[in-house]
């Protein structure tokens, strides 16, 4: 899998993105967060499954399985939320769109971005995700950190070239 596989193409999901773009804006980069964002909900479901199985085996109480259904509902909700969350970079701004029922759109104009850093934890390097830290020109913006970015090195280079301009020639 590469960055092109993670990028959002023209489909029903992209129409959701297009409604946040101005008429003169074209999408440069649109990507979902890395699926590793779902590690905690999956862990909760598996842990609850094991706990419910042990409790049922020891006490014979089958009512405890409702707890597992709640955990499973939590996982389904997080998968839906992950599927509608996008990180976008246009030629004018950087956006983070999230939320299932209540949409939250964080936006930072490209002109305000003064620095872009990539941070990767050990787990992030093993699973293939990183965190972007964006500094702005003296103001608190709608978002500063964007974690669980897929293909972080490649995406970092692409976002940097949009944010800070790409010169085709080498600096040497």
N, C-alpha and C positions, 0 to 999 in steps of 0.2 A: 504494500500500500504506500502511496506517496501523497504529496500535498494536493495534487490534482484530484485524487480520489476523495479527499476530505472537503474540497471546495464545493460550494453550493452552485448548482447549475440551474438553468431555467426550468423550473418545475413549479408545483404547487407551493413548495416551501419558499421559492425565490419570489413569488408574488407577495408573500408576507414581508419580505425584505424591501421590495420595490416601493411599497407604500411609504417608507421612511426616507426615500431618496427624493431630492429636488429634481425638477424637470431637466435641468442641465447636467445632473450628475450621472455618471455611469459607475457601475460597480467595478472596482479594481480588484479587491480581495473580499471574499465573503466565505467564512469558515465557521463550522461548529466547533465547540470545545472538544477536547480529547475525551473518548469514552471512559477514561480513568476517573472522571468526575463521578462515575457511578459505583466506584469501589465501596464506599461506605454503605449505600443502600443495599448492595448485593450482600455485603458482610452481615448487615442487620437481618436480612431475610434468611441467610444460611444459619446464622447463630440462633435465630428464633425457631427455625425448623428443628435444629438439634435439641434445643431446650424443650420444645413442645413434645418431641419424641421421647425424651428422657422422662419428662413429667408424666406423660401418658403411660409409659411402661412402668413407672414406679407407683403411681397413685391410681391409675386407671381412669383418670379424669379426662374425658374427651372434650370438655368445654374449652380447654386451654387452646385448642386449634383456632379459635376465633382470634387469638393474639397473633398467630401466624398469618391469618388473612389480613389483619391490619398492617403487618409488616410487608406483606406482598403488595397491598394497596399503596404503601409508601414507595416501594420500588417502582411500581407502574407510574405513579405521579412524577417521580424524579426522571424517569425515562421520557415521559411526555415533555416535561420542562426542558430537558436537555435537547430534545429534538426541535424545539422552537427558539432556542437561544443561538444567536449569531454574533460573531465579531466581524465588523465591516470596516474596510478602509476604502474611501473614495479619493478622488483627486483633491477634495476640499476638506474632508473631516474623517475622524476615526469614531466609530460607534460601537456600542455594545447593546444589543437588543435582546431582552429576556422577558419572561413572564408568560403564563398560560392565559389567565383571564384578565389580569391587570398587566398591561405591557409597560415595561420600564425601558426607556431608551436613553442611555448615557451617550453624550456626544462631546467631542473635543475638536475644535478646529485645528487643521494641520499647522497653521501659522503659530499656534500656541505651544506646540510640542517642541521642547528644547532638547530633550534627551530621551532615548529609548534604550532600556537595558533588558537583557535576557538573563533570567535566573533559573537554574536547574538544580533540583535536589537529587539525591542519589536514586530515590524511587522514580523521579521524573526522568532521569537518564535511562533507567532500566526499562521503563514503560513507554518512553518516547514523547514526553510532554515537557513544557516549560512554562515560566511565568514572565509576562511582559510587564515592565515597570516604566510608566511614561511620566516624565517630568514636564511641567508646563511653565510658561513664562509668568511666574510670580502669583498665580491665582490657584485657588482650589477648584479643580475641575470635577465633572460628574463621576469620573472614575480615574483611578491611578494605576491599579494593579489589575491585570487580566490573567488569571491562572488557567491551567490545563490547556494551553495552546498546543495543538498537534504540530508535528514536524517543526520543532521550534527554531532550529538553525536556518532552515530554508525559509520559513515564514518570517523570521526576523530580518533576513536579508531583503525579502520582497517588501515588507512593510517599511524598512529603512529607506529603500530606494524610492518609495512613494513619498514618505514623509520628508526626507532630506534631499530628494532629487537624485536622479541617476545620471551620471555622466558616462557615456559609452566608452570614453577613453580612460586609460590607466593614469593614475596620478604621477607616474614616473615619466 
